[in-house]
Amino acid sequence: MGPSMGMMGIGLLMMLIGVLVVIALIAVVVWAVMRSASRPGASLAARRALDERYARGEIGDDDYQRMKRHLG
């Protein structure tokens, strides 16, 4: 085993570390996007829209209660 095998091993290790860093960055971006999509303001706007539909008579009591439970 010559010095070239050791260098190749180090190169493969560095490439593996680089791939893992890229995967970690992608995971962080996906997590941030998912977290921002479920922000409280969006839930409040959905509840307001549901209340308005109920007030206009577009949905009945059962549907209103079911949808309200689903929203949380």
PQR file of N, CA, C, O and H, with PARSE charges and radii, in Angstrom:
ATOM      1  N   MET A   1       0.841  -1.172   0.000 -0.4000 1.5000
ATOM      2  CA  MET A   1       0.000   0.000   0.000 -0.0000 2.0000
ATOM      3  C   MET A   1       0.887   1.236   0.000  0.5500 1.7000
ATOM      4  O   MET A   1       1.670   1.448   0.926 -0.5500 1.4000
ATOM      5  N   GLY A   2       0.762   2.041  -1.031 -0.4000 1.5000
ATOM      6  CA  GLY A   2       1.600   3.215  -1.151 -0.0000 2.0000
ATOM      7  C   GLY A   2       0.890   4.455  -0.622  0.5500 1.7000
ATOM      8  O   GLY A   2      -0.245   4.379  -0.151 -0.5500 1.4000
ATOM      9  H   GLY A   2       0.126   1.868  -1.784  0.4000 1.0000
ATOM     10  N   PRO A   3       1.562   5.586  -0.705 -0.5600 1.5000
ATOM     11  CA  PRO A   3       0.979   6.834  -0.217  0.2800 2.0000
ATOM     12  C   PRO A   3      -0.254   7.257  -1.010  0.5500 1.7000
ATOM     13  O   PRO A   3      -1.078   8.020  -0.504 -0.5500 1.4000
ATOM     14  N   SER A   4      -0.395   6.773  -2.250 -0.4000 1.5000
ATOM     15  CA  SER A   4      -1.548   7.190  -3.052 -0.0000 2.0000
ATOM     16  C   SER A   4      -2.850   6.616  -2.502  0.5500 1.7000
ATOM     17  O   SER A   4      -3.901   7.243  -2.637 -0.5500 1.4000
ATOM     18  H   SER A   4       0.274   6.154  -2.661  0.4000 1.0000
ATOM     19  N   MET A   5      -2.799   5.434  -1.882 -0.4000 1.5000
ATOM     20  CA  MET A   5      -4.018   4.855  -1.308 -0.0000 2.0000
ATOM     21  C   MET A   5      -4.507   5.682  -0.117  0.5500 1.7000
ATOM     22  O   MET A   5      -5.711   5.861   0.065 -0.5500 1.4000
ATOM     23  H   MET A   5      -1.946   4.925  -1.772  0.4000 1.0000
ATOM     24  N   GLY A   6      -3.576   6.183   0.686 -0.4000 1.5000
ATOM     25  CA  GLY A   6      -3.958   7.030   1.819 -0.0000 2.0000
ATOM     26  C   GLY A   6      -4.587   8.326   1.360  0.5500 1.7000
ATOM     27  O   GLY A   6      -5.554   8.791   1.963 -0.5500 1.4000
ATOM     28  H   GLY A   6      -2.598   6.038   0.537  0.4000 1.0000
ATOM     29  N   MET A   7      -4.059   8.913   0.311 -0.4000 1.5000
ATOM     30  CA  MET A   7      -4.605  10.160  -0.231 -0.0000 2.0000
ATOM     31  C   MET A   7      -5.987   9.930  -0.825  0.5500 1.7000
ATOM     32  O   MET A   7      -6.865  10.785  -0.714 -0.5500 1.4000
ATOM     33  H   MET A   7      -3.273   8.535  -0.179  0.4000 1.0000
ATOM     34  N   MET A   8      -6.181   8.760  -1.463 -0.4000 1.5000
ATOM     35  CA  MET A   8      -7.478   8.468  -2.055 -0.0000 2.0000
ATOM     36  C   MET A   8      -8.519   8.291  -0.939  0.5500 1.7000
ATOM     37  O   MET A   8      -9.668   8.713  -1.075 -0.5500 1.4000
ATOM     38  H   MET A   8      -5.467   8.065  -1.553  0.4000 1.0000
ATOM     39  N   GLY A   9      -8.099   7.663   0.161 -0.4000 1.5000
ATOM     40  CA  GLY A   9      -9.012   7.493   1.296 -0.0000 2.0000
ATOM     41  C   GLY A   9      -9.420   8.826   1.883  0.5500 1.7000
ATOM     42  O   GLY A   9     -10.588   9.028   2.217 -0.5500 1.4000
ATOM     43  H   GLY A   9      -7.166   7.320   0.271  0.4000 1.0000
ATOM     44  N   ILE A  10      -8.476   9.734   2.013 -0.4000 1.5000
ATOM     45  CA  ILE A  10      -8.774  11.062   2.545 -0.0000 2.0000
ATOM     46  C   ILE A  10      -9.695  11.815   1.586  0.5500 1.7000
ATOM     47  O   ILE A  10     -10.611  12.515   2.019 -0.5500 1.4000
ATOM     48  H   ILE A  10      -7.527   9.570   1.743  0.4000 1.0000
ATOM     49  N   GLY A  11      -9.451  11.668   0.291 -0.4000 1.5000
ATOM     50  CA  GLY A  11     -10.305  12.331  -0.704 -0.0000 2.0000
ATOM     51  C   GLY A  11     -11.738  11.815  -0.650  0.5500 1.7000
ATOM     52  O   GLY A  11     -12.688  12.593  -0.732 -0.5500 1.4000
ATOM     53  H   GLY A  11      -8.707  11.099  -0.061  0.4000 1.0000
ATOM     54  N   LEU A  12     -11.889  10.500  -0.511 -0.4000 1.5000
ATOM     55  CA  LEU A  12     -13.241   9.931  -0.401 -0.0000 2.0000
ATOM     56  C   LEU A  12     -13.934  10.399   0.872  0.5500 1.7000
ATOM     57  O   LEU A  12     -15.131  10.689   0.861 -0.5500 1.4000
ATOM     58  H   LEU A  12     -11.117   9.868  -0.444  0.4000 1.0000
ATOM     59  N   LEU A  13     -13.188  10.471   1.961 -0.4000 1.5000
ATOM     60  CA  LEU A  13     -13.752  10.954   3.223 -0.0000 2.0000
ATOM     61  C   LEU A  13     -14.212  12.403   3.101  0.5500 1.7000
ATOM     62  O   LEU A  13     -15.292  12.757   3.573 -0.5500 1.4000
ATOM     63  H   LEU A  13     -12.217  10.235   1.970  0.4000 1.0000
ATOM     64  N   MET A  14     -13.401  13.229   2.475 -0.4000 1.5000
ATOM     65  CA  MET A  14     -13.768  14.641   2.290 -0.0000 2.0000
ATOM     66  C   MET A  14     -15.013  14.770   1.405  0.5500 1.7000
ATOM     67  O   MET A  14     -15.875  15.612   1.656 -0.5500 1.4000
ATOM     68  H   MET A  14     -12.524  12.942   2.091  0.4000 1.0000
ATOM     69  N   MET A  15     -15.097  13.931   0.371 -0.4000 1.5000
ATOM     70  CA  MET A  15     -16.264  13.977  -0.505 -0.0000 2.0000
ATOM     71  C   MET A  15     -17.518  13.545   0.264  0.5500 1.7000
ATOM     72  O   MET A  15     -18.584  14.135   0.091 -0.5500 1.4000
ATOM     73  H   MET A  15     -14.396  13.247   0.168  0.4000 1.0000
ATOM     74  N   LEU A  16     -17.393  12.529   1.102 -0.4000 1.5000
ATOM     75  CA  LEU A  16     -18.522  12.069   1.906 -0.0000 2.0000
ATOM     76  C   LEU A  16     -18.977  13.159   2.867  0.5500 1.7000
ATOM     77  O   LEU A  16     -20.178  13.376   3.033 -0.5500 1.4000
ATOM     78  H   LEU A  16     -16.526  12.050   1.242  0.4000 1.0000
ATOM     79  N   ILE A  17     -18.047  13.836   3.491 -0.4000 1.5000
ATOM     80  CA  ILE A  17     -18.381  14.940   4.398 -0.0000 2.0000
ATOM     81  C   ILE A  17     -19.092  16.048   3.635  0.5500 1.7000
ATOM     82  O   ILE A  17     -20.062  16.617   4.136 -0.5500 1.4000
ATOM     83  H   ILE A  17     -17.072  13.660   3.356  0.4000 1.0000
ATOM     84  N   GLY A  18     -18.629  16.362   2.438 -0.4000 1.5000
ATOM     85  CA  GLY A  18     -19.278  17.394   1.623 -0.0000 2.0000
ATOM     86  C   GLY A  18     -20.706  17.024   1.269  0.5500 1.7000
ATOM     87  O   GLY A  18     -21.599  17.870   1.325 -0.5500 1.4000
ATOM     88  H   GLY A  18     -17.841  15.901   2.031  0.4000 1.0000
ATOM     89  N   VAL A  19     -20.932  15.767   0.905 -0.4000 1.5000
ATOM     90  CA  VAL A  19     -22.286  15.313   0.582 -0.0000 2.0000
ATOM     91  C   VAL A  19     -23.185  15.417   1.811  0.5500 1.7000
ATOM     92  O   VAL A  19     -24.333  15.848   1.705 -0.5500 1.4000
ATOM     93  H   VAL A  19     -20.207  15.080   0.860  0.4000 1.0000
ATOM     94  N   LEU A  20     -22.668  15.023   2.978 -0.4000 1.5000
ATOM     95  CA  LEU A  20     -23.453  15.104   4.208 -0.0000 2.0000
ATOM     96  C   LEU A  20     -23.799  16.553   4.567  0.5500 1.7000
ATOM     97  O   LEU A  20     -24.898  16.828   5.049 -0.5500 1.4000
ATOM     98  H   LEU A  20     -21.735  14.673   3.064  0.4000 1.0000
ATOM     99  N   VAL A  21     -22.875  17.466   4.335 -0.4000 1.5000
ATOM    100  CA  VAL A  21     -23.142  18.884   4.599 -0.0000 2.0000
ATOM    101  C   VAL A  21     -24.253  19.396   3.679  0.5500 1.7000
ATOM    102  O   VAL A  21     -25.143  20.119   4.127 -0.5500 1.4000
ATOM    103  H   VAL A  21     -21.983  17.243   3.943  0.4000 1.0000
ATOM    104  N   VAL A  22     -24.206  19.030   2.411 -0.4000 1.5000
ATOM    105  CA  VAL A  22     -25.239  19.458   1.464 -0.0000 2.0000
ATOM    106  C   VAL A  22     -26.598  18.889   1.872  0.5500 1.7000
ATOM    107  O   VAL A  22     -27.600  19.602   1.829 -0.5500 1.4000
ATOM    108  H   VAL A  22     -23.483  18.443   2.047  0.4000 1.0000
ATOM    109  N   ILE A  23     -26.646  17.617   2.267 -0.4000 1.5000
ATOM    110  CA  ILE A  23     -27.903  17.010   2.708 -0.0000 2.0000
ATOM    111  C   ILE A  23     -28.430  17.719   3.954  0.5500 1.7000
ATOM    112  O   ILE A  23     -29.632  17.961   4.067 -0.5500 1.4000
ATOM    113  H   ILE A  23     -25.832  17.037   2.302  0.4000 1.0000
ATOM    114  N   ALA A  24     -27.540  18.052   4.886 -0.4000 1.5000
ATOM    115  CA  ALA A  24     -27.957  18.765   6.098 -0.0000 2.0000
ATOM    116  C   ALA A  24     -28.522  20.141   5.765  0.5500 1.7000
ATOM    117  O   ALA A  24     -29.523  20.556   6.349 -0.5500 1.4000
ATOM    118  H   ALA A  24     -26.564  17.856   4.794  0.4000 1.0000
ATOM    119  N   LEU A  25     -27.894  20.847   4.838 -0.4000 1.5000
ATOM    120  CA  LEU A  25     -28.398  22.169   4.442 -0.0000 2.0000
ATOM    121  C   LEU A  25     -29.777  22.064   3.802  0.5500 1.7000
ATOM    122  O   LEU A  25     -30.654  22.881   4.083 -0.5500 1.4000
ATOM    123  H   LEU A  25     -27.081  20.509   4.363  0.4000 1.0000
ATOM    124  N   ILE A  26     -29.974  21.070   2.949 -0.4000 1.5000
ATOM    125  CA  ILE A  26     -31.282  20.864   2.322 -0.0000 2.0000
ATOM    126  C   ILE A  26     -32.327  20.559   3.388  0.5500 1.7000
ATOM    127  O   ILE A  26     -33.445  21.071   3.324 -0.5500 1.4000
ATOM    128  H   ILE A  26     -29.261  20.406   2.722  0.4000 1.0000
ATOM    129  N   ALA A  27     -31.976  19.733   4.361 -0.4000 1.5000
ATOM    130  CA  ALA A  27     -32.907  19.387   5.437 -0.0000 2.0000
ATOM    131  C   ALA A  27     -33.295  20.624   6.245  0.5500 1.7000
ATOM    132  O   ALA A  27     -34.459  20.773   6.618 -0.5500 1.4000
ATOM    133  H   ALA A  27     -31.068  19.317   4.413  0.4000 1.0000
ATOM    134  N   VAL A  28     -32.351  21.503   6.517 -0.4000 1.5000
ATOM    135  CA  VAL A  28     -32.640  22.724   7.272 -0.0000 2.0000
ATOM    136  C   VAL A  28     -33.576  23.632   6.482  0.5500 1.7000
ATOM    137  O   VAL A  28     -34.502  24.208   7.052 -0.5500 1.4000
ATOM    138  H   VAL A  28     -31.406  21.382   6.213  0.4000 1.0000
ATOM    139  N   VAL A  29     -33.349  23.765   5.188 -0.4000 1.5000
ATOM    140  CA  VAL A  29     -34.209  24.605   4.349 -0.0000 2.0000
ATOM    141  C   VAL A  29     -35.627  24.033   4.314  0.5500 1.7000
ATOM    142  O   VAL A  29     -36.597  24.780   4.446 -0.5500 1.4000
ATOM    143  H   VAL A  29     -32.597  23.297   4.724  0.4000 1.0000
ATOM    144  N   VAL A  30     -35.756  22.720   4.139 -0.4000 1.5000
ATOM    145  CA  VAL A  30     -37.085  22.096   4.111 -0.0000 2.0000
ATOM    146  C   VAL A  30     -37.783  22.295   5.450  0.5500 1.7000
ATOM    147  O   VAL A  30     -38.971  22.615   5.486 -0.5500 1.4000
ATOM    148  H   VAL A  30     -34.968  22.114   4.032  0.4000 1.0000
ATOM    149  N   TRP A  31     -37.063  22.111   6.544 -0.4000 1.5000
ATOM    150  CA  TRP A  31     -37.640  22.308   7.872 -0.0000 2.0000
ATOM    151  C   TRP A  31     -38.124  23.748   8.047  0.5500 1.7000
ATOM    152  O   TRP A  31     -39.217  23.972   8.567 -0.5500 1.4000
ATOM    153  H   TRP A  31     -36.098  21.851   6.515  0.4000 1.0000
ATOM    154  N   ALA A  32     -37.329  24.714   7.623 -0.4000 1.5000
ATOM    155  CA  ALA A  32     -37.706  26.124   7.767 -0.0000 2.0000
ATOM    156  C   ALA A  32     -38.946  26.451   6.946  0.5500 1.7000
ATOM    157  O   ALA A  32     -39.818  27.185   7.411 -0.5500 1.4000
ATOM    158  H   ALA A  32     -36.441  24.532   7.201  0.4000 1.0000
ATOM    159  N   VAL A  33     -39.033  25.921   5.742 -0.4000 1.5000
ATOM    160  CA  VAL A  33     -40.200  26.172   4.889 -0.0000 2.0000
ATOM    161  C   VAL A  33     -41.444  25.548   5.511  0.5500 1.7000
ATOM    162  O   VAL A  33     -42.501  26.180   5.542 -0.5500 1.4000
ATOM    163  H   VAL A  33     -38.324  25.325   5.364  0.4000 1.0000
ATOM    164  N   MET A  34     -41.334  24.329   6.003 -0.4000 1.5000
ATOM    165  CA  MET A  34     -42.475  23.662   6.620 -0.0000 2.0000
ATOM    166  C   MET A  34     -42.922  24.399   7.878  0.5500 1.7000
ATOM    167  O   MET A  34     -44.119  24.520   8.138 -0.5500 1.4000
ATOM    168  H   MET A  34     -40.476  23.816   5.978  0.4000 1.0000
ATOM    169  N   ARG A  35     -41.986  24.878   8.638 -0.4000 1.5000
ATOM    170  CA  ARG A  35     -42.319  25.602   9.873 -0.0000 2.0000
ATOM    171  C   ARG A  35     -43.017  26.926   9.564  0.5500 1.7000
ATOM    172  O   ARG A  35     -43.969  27.298  10.250 -0.5500 1.4000
ATOM    173  H   ARG A  35     -41.013  24.779   8.427  0.4000 1.0000
ATOM    174  N   SER A  36     -42.559  27.627   8.553 -0.4000 1.5000
ATOM    175  CA  SER A  36     -43.176  28.907   8.215 -0.0000 2.0000
ATOM    176  C   SER A  36     -44.559  28.709   7.602  0.5500 1.7000
ATOM    177  O   SER A  36     -45.410  29.592   7.706 -0.5500 1.4000
ATOM    178  H   SER A  36     -41.786  27.324   7.996  0.4000 1.0000
ATOM    179  N   ALA A  37     -44.791  27.573   6.970 -0.4000 1.5000
ATOM    180  CA  ALA A  37     -46.101  27.304   6.372 -0.0000 2.0000
ATOM    181  C   ALA A  37     -47.156  27.080   7.437  0.5500 1.7000
ATOM    182  O   ALA A  37     -48.342  27.285   7.176 -0.5500 1.4000
ATOM    183  H   ALA A  37     -44.099  26.855   6.886  0.4000 1.0000
ATOM    184  N   SER A  38     -46.760  26.667   8.624 -0.4000 1.5000
ATOM    185  CA  SER A  38     -47.731  26.392   9.681 -0.0000 2.0000
ATOM    186  C   SER A  38     -47.729  27.498  10.735  0.5500 1.7000
ATOM    187  O   SER A  38     -47.914  27.226  11.921 -0.5500 1.4000
ATOM    188  H   SER A  38     -45.797  26.500   8.836  0.4000 1.0000
ATOM    189  N   ARG A  39     -47.526  28.718  10.316 -0.4000 1.5000
ATOM    190  CA  ARG A  39     -47.484  29.827  11.265 -0.0000 2.0000
ATOM    191  C   ARG A  39     -48.893  30.132  11.790  0.5500 1.7000
ATOM    192  O   ARG A  39     -49.877  29.870  11.098 -0.5500 1.4000
ATOM    193  H   ARG A  39     -47.376  28.940   9.352  0.4000 1.0000
ATOM    194  N   PRO A  40     -48.998  30.677  12.997 -0.5600 1.5000
ATOM    195  CA  PRO A  40     -50.293  30.919  13.623  0.2800 2.0000
ATOM    196  C   PRO A  40     -51.208  31.851  12.829  0.5500 1.7000
ATOM    197  O   PRO A  40     -52.427  31.692  12.887 -0.5500 1.4000
ATOM    198  N   GLY A  41     -50.669  32.799  12.103 -0.4000 1.5000
ATOM    199  CA  GLY A  41     -51.495  33.724  11.331 -0.0000 2.0000
ATOM    200  C   GLY A  41     -52.316  33.021  10.269  0.5500 1.7000
ATOM    201  O   GLY A  41     -53.451  33.413   9.998 -0.5500 1.4000
ATOM    202  H   GLY A  41     -49.679  32.928  12.056  0.4000 1.0000
ATOM    203  N   ALA A  42     -51.755  31.994   9.669 -0.4000 1.5000
ATOM    204  CA  ALA A  42     -52.480  31.235   8.651 -0.0000 2.0000
ATOM    205  C   ALA A  42     -53.655  30.508   9.269  0.5500 1.7000
ATOM    206  O   ALA A  42     -54.727  30.438   8.668 -0.5500 1.4000
ATOM    207  H   ALA A  42     -50.833  31.675   9.889  0.4000 1.0000
ATOM    208  N   SER A  43     -53.468  29.965  10.465 -0.4000 1.5000
ATOM    209  CA  SER A  43     -54.544  29.268  11.160 -0.0000 2.0000
ATOM    210  C   SER A  43     -55.661  30.244  11.538  0.5500 1.7000
ATOM    211  O   SER A  43     -56.841  29.912  11.430 -0.5500 1.4000
ATOM    212  H   SER A  43     -52.597  30.022  10.954  0.4000 1.0000
ATOM    213  N   LEU A  44     -55.292  31.425  11.972 -0.4000 1.5000
ATOM    214  CA  LEU A  44     -56.275  32.436  12.346 -0.0000 2.0000
ATOM    215  C   LEU A  44     -57.087  32.874  11.130  0.5500 1.7000
ATOM    216  O   LEU A  44     -58.299  33.065  11.233 -0.5500 1.4000
ATOM    217  H   LEU A  44     -54.333  31.694  12.060  0.4000 1.0000
ATOM    218  N   ALA A  45     -56.438  33.033   9.990 -0.4000 1.5000
ATOM    219  CA  ALA A  45     -57.144  33.425   8.763 -0.0000 2.0000
ATOM    220  C   ALA A  45     -58.107  32.328   8.330  0.5500 1.7000
ATOM    221  O   ALA A  45     -59.211  32.623   7.873 -0.5500 1.4000
ATOM    222  H   ALA A  45     -55.453  32.877   9.907  0.4000 1.0000
ATOM    223  N   ALA A  46     -57.706  31.064   8.468 -0.4000 1.5000
ATOM    224  CA  ALA A  46     -58.595  29.956   8.108 -0.0000 2.0000
ATOM    225  C   ALA A  46     -59.807  29.920   9.034  0.5500 1.7000
ATOM    226  O   ALA A  46     -60.926  29.672   8.584 -0.5500 1.4000
ATOM    227  H   ALA A  46     -56.809  30.824   8.839  0.4000 1.0000
ATOM    228  N   ARG A  47     -59.591  30.164  10.307 -0.4000 1.5000
ATOM    229  CA  ARG A  47     -60.711  30.173  11.270 -0.0000 2.0000
ATOM    230  C   ARG A  47     -61.678  31.309  10.961  0.5500 1.7000
ATOM    231  O   ARG A  47     -62.895  31.145  11.057 -0.5500 1.4000
ATOM    232  H   ARG A  47     -58.682  30.365  10.673  0.4000 1.0000
ATOM    233  N   ARG A  48     -61.129  32.459  10.589 -0.4000 1.5000
ATOM    234  CA  ARG A  48     -61.974  33.603  10.237 -0.0000 2.0000
ATOM    235  C   ARG A  48     -62.832  33.293   9.005  0.5500 1.7000
ATOM    236  O   ARG A  48     -64.020  33.613   8.968 -0.5500 1.4000
ATOM    237  H   ARG A  48     -60.141  32.592  10.511  0.4000 1.0000
ATOM    238  N   ALA A  49     -62.216  32.670   8.007 -0.4000 1.5000
ATOM    239  CA  ALA A  49     -62.951  32.307   6.790 -0.0000 2.0000
ATOM    240  C   ALA A  49     -64.049  31.296   7.112  0.5500 1.7000
ATOM    241  O   ALA A  49     -65.149  31.376   6.566 -0.5500 1.4000
ATOM    242  H   ALA A  49     -61.251  32.410   8.038  0.4000 1.0000
ATOM    243  N   LEU A  50     -63.753  30.350   7.995 -0.4000 1.5000
ATOM    244  CA  LEU A  50     -64.758  29.370   8.401 -0.0000 2.0000
ATOM    245  C   LEU A  50     -65.917  30.055   9.121  0.5500 1.7000
ATOM    246  O   LEU A  50     -67.081  29.759   8.854 -0.5500 1.4000
ATOM    247  H   LEU A  50     -62.859  30.285   8.439  0.4000 1.0000
ATOM    248  N   ASP A  51     -65.598  30.966  10.030 -0.4000 1.5000
ATOM    249  CA  ASP A  51     -66.638  31.708  10.744 -0.0000 2.0000
ATOM    250  C   ASP A  51     -67.524  32.496   9.781  0.5500 1.7000
ATOM    251  O   ASP A  51     -68.741  32.553   9.953 -0.5500 1.4000
ATOM    252  H   ASP A  51     -64.652  31.206  10.248  0.4000 1.0000
ATOM    253  N   GLU A  52     -66.910  33.101   8.772 -0.4000 1.5000
ATOM    254  CA  GLU A  52     -67.674  33.874   7.790 -0.0000 2.0000
ATOM    255  C   GLU A  52     -68.597  32.976   6.965  0.5500 1.7000
ATOM    256  O   GLU A  52     -69.741  33.343   6.696 -0.5500 1.4000
ATOM    257  H   GLU A  52     -65.921  33.055   8.632  0.4000 1.0000
ATOM    258  N   ARG A  53     -68.109  31.812   6.568 -0.4000 1.5000
ATOM    259  CA  ARG A  53     -68.958  30.877   5.811 -0.0000 2.0000
ATOM    260  C   ARG A  53     -70.141  30.423   6.650  0.5500 1.7000
ATOM    261  O   ARG A  53     -71.255  30.293   6.143 -0.5500 1.4000
ATOM    262  H   ARG A  53     -67.180  31.514   6.787  0.4000 1.0000
ATOM    263  N   TYR A  54     -69.902  30.183   7.932 -0.4000 1.5000
ATOM    264  CA  TYR A  54     -70.978  29.774   8.833 -0.0000 2.0000
ATOM    265  C   TYR A  54     -71.987  30.913   9.008  0.5500 1.7000
ATOM    266  O   TYR A  54     -73.197  30.688   9.004 -0.5500 1.4000
ATOM    267  H   TYR A  54     -68.997  30.288   8.344  0.4000 1.0000
ATOM    268  N   ALA A  55     -71.478  32.126   9.159 -0.4000 1.5000
ATOM    269  CA  ALA A  55     -72.361  33.289   9.345 -0.0000 2.0000
ATOM    270  C   ALA A  55     -73.218  33.541   8.111  0.5500 1.7000
ATOM    271  O   ALA A  55     -74.360  33.982   8.239 -0.5500 1.4000
ATOM    272  H   ALA A  55     -70.495  32.309   9.161  0.4000 1.0000
ATOM    273  N   ARG A  56     -72.691  33.271   6.922 -0.4000 1.5000
ATOM    274  CA  ARG A  56     -73.472  33.462   5.693 -0.0000 2.0000
ATOM    275  C   ARG A  56     -74.429  32.309   5.423  0.5500 1.7000
ATOM    276  O   ARG A  56     -75.241  32.382   4.501 -0.5500 1.4000
ATOM    277  H   ARG A  56     -71.764  32.913   6.818  0.4000 1.0000
ATOM    278  N   GLY A  57     -74.343  31.252   6.212 -0.4000 1.5000
ATOM    279  CA  GLY A  57     -75.222  30.109   6.030 -0.0000 2.0000
ATOM    280  C   GLY A  57     -74.764  29.132   4.964  0.5500 1.7000
ATOM    281  O   GLY A  57     -75.547  28.292   4.520 -0.5500 1.4000
ATOM    282  H   GLY A  57     -73.683  31.193   6.961  0.4000 1.0000
ATOM    283  N   GLU A  58     -73.505  29.227   4.543 -0.4000 1.5000
ATOM    284  CA  GLU A  58     -72.981  28.332   3.514 -0.0000 2.0000
ATOM    285  C   GLU A  58     -72.754  26.918   4.045  0.5500 1.7000
ATOM    286  O   GLU A  58     -72.808  25.947   3.290 -0.5500 1.4000
ATOM    287  H   GLU A  58     -72.870  29.910   4.903  0.4000 1.0000
ATOM    288  N   ILE A  59     -72.500  26.813   5.343 -0.4000 1.5000
ATOM    289  CA  ILE A  59     -72.292  25.500   5.963 -0.0000 2.0000
ATOM    290  C   ILE A  59     -73.165  25.395   7.204  0.5500 1.7000
ATOM    291  O   ILE A  59     -73.490  26.400   7.838 -0.5500 1.4000
ATOM    292  H   ILE A  59     -72.456  27.602   5.956  0.4000 1.0000
ATOM    293  N   GLY A  60     -73.537  24.175   7.540 -0.4000 1.5000
ATOM    294  CA  GLY A  60     -74.382  23.938   8.703 -0.0000 2.0000
ATOM    295  C   GLY A  60     -73.574  23.767   9.977  0.5500 1.7000
ATOM    296  O   GLY A  60     -72.345  23.835   9.979 -0.5500 1.4000
ATOM    297  H   GLY A  60     -73.273  23.359   7.025  0.4000 1.0000
ATOM    298  N   ASP A  61     -74.318  23.540  11.078 -0.4000 1.5000
ATOM    299  CA  ASP A  61     -73.676  23.394  12.383 -0.0000 2.0000
ATOM    300  C   ASP A  61     -72.696  22.227  12.426  0.5500 1.7000
ATOM    301  O   ASP A  61     -71.574  22.371  12.912 -0.5500 1.4000
ATOM    302  H   ASP A  61     -75.316  23.485  11.077  0.4000 1.0000
ATOM    303  N   ASP A  62     -73.120  21.070  11.917 -0.4000 1.5000
ATOM    304  CA  ASP A  62     -72.256  19.886  11.963 -0.0000 2.0000
ATOM    305  C   ASP A  62     -70.958  20.105  11.194  0.5500 1.7000
ATOM    306  O   ASP A  62     -69.875  19.785  11.685 -0.5500 1.4000
ATOM    307  H   ASP A  62     -74.031  20.953  11.522  0.4000 1.0000
ATOM    308  N   ASP A  63     -71.072  20.649   9.993 -0.4000 1.5000
ATOM    309  CA  ASP A  63     -69.878  20.909   9.180 -0.0000 2.0000
ATOM    310  C   ASP A  63     -68.973  21.944   9.856  0.5500 1.7000
ATOM    311  O   ASP A  63     -67.749  21.812   9.856 -0.5500 1.4000
ATOM    312  H   ASP A  63     -71.951  20.909   9.594  0.4000 1.0000
ATOM    313  N   TYR A  64     -69.593  22.963  10.423 -0.4000 1.5000
ATOM    314  CA  TYR A  64     -68.828  24.014  11.092 -0.0000 2.0000
ATOM    315  C   TYR A  64     -68.024  23.432  12.255  0.5500 1.7000
ATOM    316  O   TYR A  64     -66.830  23.701  12.384 -0.5500 1.4000
ATOM    317  H   TYR A  64     -70.587  23.070  10.423  0.4000 1.0000
ATOM    318  N   GLN A  65     -68.679  22.636  13.098 -0.4000 1.5000
ATOM    319  CA  GLN A  65     -67.998  22.055  14.258 -0.0000 2.0000
ATOM    320  C   GLN A  65     -66.884  21.104  13.826  0.5500 1.7000
ATOM    321  O   GLN A  65     -65.803  21.102  14.415 -0.5500 1.4000
ATOM    322  H   GLN A  65     -69.650  22.418  12.994  0.4000 1.0000
ATOM    323  N   ARG A  66     -67.147  20.298  12.801 -0.4000 1.5000
ATOM    324  CA  ARG A  66     -66.141  19.353  12.314 -0.0000 2.0000
ATOM    325  C   ARG A  66     -64.924  20.092  11.768  0.5500 1.7000
ATOM    326  O   ARG A  66     -63.787  19.734  12.075 -0.5500 1.4000
ATOM    327  H   ARG A  66     -68.025  20.299  12.323  0.4000 1.0000
ATOM    328  N   MET A  67     -65.160  21.117  10.963 -0.4000 1.5000
ATOM    329  CA  MET A  67     -64.060  21.876  10.376 -0.0000 2.0000
ATOM    330  C   MET A  67     -63.283  22.659  11.448  0.5500 1.7000
ATOM    331  O   MET A  67     -62.063  22.796  11.366 -0.5500 1.4000
ATOM    332  H   MET A  67     -66.083  21.408  10.713  0.4000 1.0000
ATOM    333  N   LYS A  68     -64.002  23.164  12.441 -0.4000 1.5000
ATOM    334  CA  LYS A  68     -63.358  23.904  13.509 -0.0000 2.0000
ATOM    335  C   LYS A  68     -62.434  22.994  14.322  0.5500 1.7000
ATOM    336  O   LYS A  68     -61.339  23.401  14.710 -0.5500 1.4000
ATOM    337  H   LYS A  68     -64.994  23.053  12.508  0.4000 1.0000
ATOM    338  N   ARG A  69     -62.881  21.761  14.577 -0.4000 1.5000
ATOM    339  CA  ARG A  69     -62.027  20.799  15.277 -0.0000 2.0000
ATOM    340  C   ARG A  69     -60.791  20.463  14.438  0.5500 1.7000
ATOM    341  O   ARG A  69     -59.690  20.317  14.968 -0.5500 1.4000
ATOM    342  H   ARG A  69     -63.770  21.430  14.262  0.4000 1.0000
ATOM    343  N   HIS A  70     -60.988  20.345  13.139 -0.4000 1.5000
ATOM    344  CA  HIS A  70     -59.877  20.019  12.245 -0.0000 2.0000
ATOM    345  C   HIS A  70     -58.824  21.132  12.241  0.5500 1.7000
ATOM    346  O   HIS A  70     -57.626  20.857  12.168 -0.5500 1.4000
ATOM    347  H   HIS A  70     -61.883  20.464  12.709  0.4000 1.0000
ATOM    348  N   LEU A  71     -59.269  22.378  12.318 -0.4000 1.5000
ATOM    349  CA  LEU A  71     -58.337  23.497  12.338 -0.0000 2.0000
ATOM    350  C   LEU A  71     -57.563  23.574  13.654  0.5500 1.7000
ATOM    351  O   LEU A  71     -56.451  24.101  13.700 -0.5500 1.4000
ATOM    352  H   LEU A  71     -60.242  22.601  12.377  0.4000 1.0000
ATOM    353  N   GLY A  72     -58.151  23.051  14.702 -0.4000 1.5000
ATOM    354  CA  GLY A  72     -57.452  23.033  15.997 -0.0000 2.0000
ATOM    355  C   GLY A  72     -57.885  24.069  16.908  0.5500 1.7000
ATOM    356  O   GLY A  72     -57.376  24.160  18.025 -0.5500 1.4000
ATOM    357  H   GLY A  72     -59.053  22.622  14.664  0.4000 1.0000
TER
END
